[in-house]
Amino acid sequence: LLFVIVLIATYSGGVVDGLDGLSSGVLIPVFAAMGAIAYTKGLYDLAVLITIIIGALITYLWFNVHPAKFYMGETGIMGLTVTLAVIAFLTNTVLFLPIIAFVLVIESASVIIQLLSKKFLGRKIFLSAPIHHHFEALGWQESQVTMRFWIISGVASGLGLILFFLSKGMNFE
């Protein structure tokens, strides 16, 4: 049951695939943090797989920055988010996943908040959902939104990694 819940929650963060370069730039530090965790746990085959995924995301990002020449779509983001959920279970880091993948959590939460506020309050909280479109509606340039989300993803992934190492040193695992 926990696996299904985490899988669906992680997949719901797939709404991050809405601007040129956004999804890959957000997911690279997330997978990098998970790769570091897999490596420190001695899961070398998994670390290699994650490294290959990062390489593919970097290559994809090269052609997906504005103006995008290729698009990921639902099939691509589904594969990546499901893989991320499976990796969290294989590395026993499900509790760290919301921190490491914080941008996915915020993107998903913004859609849920928007739908609930419309239904129960009769008005929208955000100008548009998911939240990256809200910032565009406020007048931010697409590249500005994208790069700020990359920065947030990098910081959150780094924080999640630090918390993982601190918990490992304190024998919480």
Salt bridges, closest charged atoms under 4 A:
ASP20 OD2 - HIS66 ND1 3.14
GLU107 OE1 - HIS132 ND1 2.65
GLU136 OE1 - HIS133 ND1 2.95
GLU142 OE1 - HIS66 ND1 3.74
GLU173 OE2 - LYS41 NZ 2.24
